[in-house]
C-alpha cells in the first residue's frame, strides 16, 4: 500500500492509498515542488524549482528548469524510473513542465504535465 500524496483521508476515515503508478507520479511531484533544505532528515532532497518563482520568464529560465528537473529526478528517483525526456515551455507567466518516463519495475511508459504560474 502506498500513501496518497498530498495526504488524504478516504471514505472510511483511514489514510488514503494509491496504486504504484500513481504513487510514482506523486513522488515526481514531491521531488519537483520540494526545495532543498525543506526536509529535516533529507536536507538535499528536492529540485530547487520553486526558488525560481521570482525570476523573469524566458528561454534561459526554461532551459534552467529543464536541467534542474532532469538532474533531480535522476538523483532521487533513478532507481524507480528512467526519465526519457523533459520538456519545458514558457507561456506568458507560466511554465509547463512535461516529464516522459518509464517505470523500471514494469517498463510502462508514462507522461506527466505540471503547470506552474511564475
Backbone torsions as a table, in degrees:
resi	resn	phi	psi	omega
1	UNK	NA	136.8	177.6
2	UNK	-114.1	137.0	179.8
3	UNK	-77.3	133.5	-179.8
4	UNK	-66.9	138.9	175.5
5	UNK	-118.0	134.2	-8.4
6	UNK	-65.5	158.9	-175.4
7	UNK	-52.7	132.8	-179.9
8	UNK	-140.9	161.7	174.6
9	UNK	-110.5	134.9	-178.7
10	UNK	-83.8	-175.3	-175.8
11	UNK	-65.7	-17.9	179.2
12	UNK	-91.9	-2.3	-177.4
13	UNK	84.7	14.4	179.5
14	UNK	-106.3	168.7	177.0
15	UNK	-60.8	127.8	-179.1
16	UNK	-68.9	138.7	179.7
17	UNK	-111.7	163.6	178.9
18	UNK	-142.7	161.2	179.3
19	UNK	-79.4	173.7	-174.4
20	UNK	-62.5	-41.3	-178.0
21	UNK	-65.9	-43.3	177.0
22	UNK	-67.9	-33.2	178.8
23	UNK	-63.2	-41.3	178.6
24	UNK	-65.5	-39.6	175.5
25	UNK	-61.8	-40.4	176.5
26	UNK	-63.0	-39.3	178.0
27	UNK	-63.8	-40.4	177.6
28	UNK	-60.5	-45.0	179.0
29	UNK	-61.3	-40.6	178.8
30	UNK	-63.0	-44.0	179.6
31	UNK	-62.5	-44.3	-175.6
32	UNK	-68.5	-38.4	-171.8
33	UNK	-107.4	18.8	171.8
34	UNK	-108.2	131.9	178.6
35	UNK	-89.8	141.0	175.1
36	UNK	-55.6	136.9	-176.9
37	UNK	95.0	-9.9	-177.9
38	UNK	-78.6	-29.5	-179.8
39	UNK	-97.6	131.8	-174.4
40	UNK	-63.1	-52.5	-175.6
41	UNK	-90.6	-0.7	176.7
42	UNK	-136.1	73.8	-173.5
43	UNK	-65.9	-19.3	179.6
44	UNK	-98.6	-0.4	-178.4
45	UNK	-66.7	139.1	175.8
46	UNK	119.2	-178.2	-176.6
47	UNK	-114.2	-19.0	-175.8
48	UNK	79.8	8.9	-177.5
49	UNK	-60.6	-39.9	-177.6
50	UNK	-71.6	-14.4	176.5
51	UNK	-72.3	-12.3	-178.4
52	UNK	-95.1	8.7	-174.6
53	UNK	-58.5	-36.9	-175.3
54	UNK	-95.7	7.2	176.8
55	UNK	-79.2	146.8	177.1
56	UNK	-66.2	137.9	-178.4
57	UNK	-72.5	125.8	-177.1
58	UNK	-158.3	174.5	175.9
59	UNK	-65.5	-34.4	178.1
60	UNK	-64.5	-40.6	177.7
61	UNK	-63.8	-42.5	178.9
62	UNK	-60.4	-40.9	178.6
63	UNK	-66.7	-40.9	177.4
64	UNK	-62.6	-44.5	179.0
65	UNK	-62.3	-42.3	179.4
66	UNK	-58.9	-44.9	179.1
67	UNK	-64.4	-45.9	-179.8
68	UNK	-60.5	-45.9	-178.5
69	UNK	-64.0	-48.5	-178.7
70	UNK	-59.2	-46.9	-176.8
71	UNK	-71.0	-38.9	179.9
72	UNK	-66.0	-42.7	179.2
73	UNK	-65.9	-38.6	177.7
74	UNK	-63.4	-44.0	-177.7
75	UNK	-67.5	-47.4	-170.5
76	UNK	-94.9	-25.6	-177.8
77	UNK	-122.7	14.5	-177.0
78	UNK	-60.4	-22.2	177.9
79	UNK	-85.7	-11.1	-179.3
80	UNK	-107.9	-34.5	-175.4
81	UNK	-136.1	155.0	167.8
82	UNK	-109.7	117.7	179.9
83	UNK	-83.5	117.6	-178.5
84	UNK	-92.7	-28.2	-177.9
85	UNK	-160.9	141.2	171.7
86	UNK	-129.0	121.3	178.4
87	UNK	-117.9	133.5	178.5
88	UNK	-124.6	124.7	180.0
89	UNK	-119.6	127.8	175.8
90	UNK	-97.4	121.7	-179.4
91	UNK	-126.6	113.1	-178.8
92	UNK	52.1	-113.6	-177.9
93	UNK	-106.8	27.6	-178.1
94	UNK	-136.6	153.6	172.2
95	UNK	-115.1	136.5	175.3
96	UNK	-112.9	118.9	-179.1
97	UNK	-108.8	121.4	177.9
98	UNK	-112.9	123.9	-179.4
99	UNK	-115.2	121.8	174.3
100	UNK	-105.5	127.3	-175.5
101	UNK	-146.7	162.7	176.2
102	UNK	-121.5	130.0	177.1
103	UNK	-75.8	123.9	-175.2
104	UNK	-62.9	-41.3	-175.4
105	UNK	-57.9	-43.4	-175.2
106	UNK	-123.1	4.7	179.0
107	UNK	59.0	27.4	178.1
108	UNK	-86.3	129.6	178.4
109	UNK	-89.7	138.5	-179.8
110	UNK	-139.8	158.7	174.5
111	UNK	-133.4	135.7	178.5
112	UNK	-131.6	140.5	-177.3
113	UNK	-119.4	131.6	176.0
114	UNK	-121.1	134.1	175.9
115	UNK	-113.7	131.3	179.1
116	UNK	-135.3	122.2	178.6
117	UNK	-77.5	133.6	-178.9
118	UNK	-108.3	NA	NA
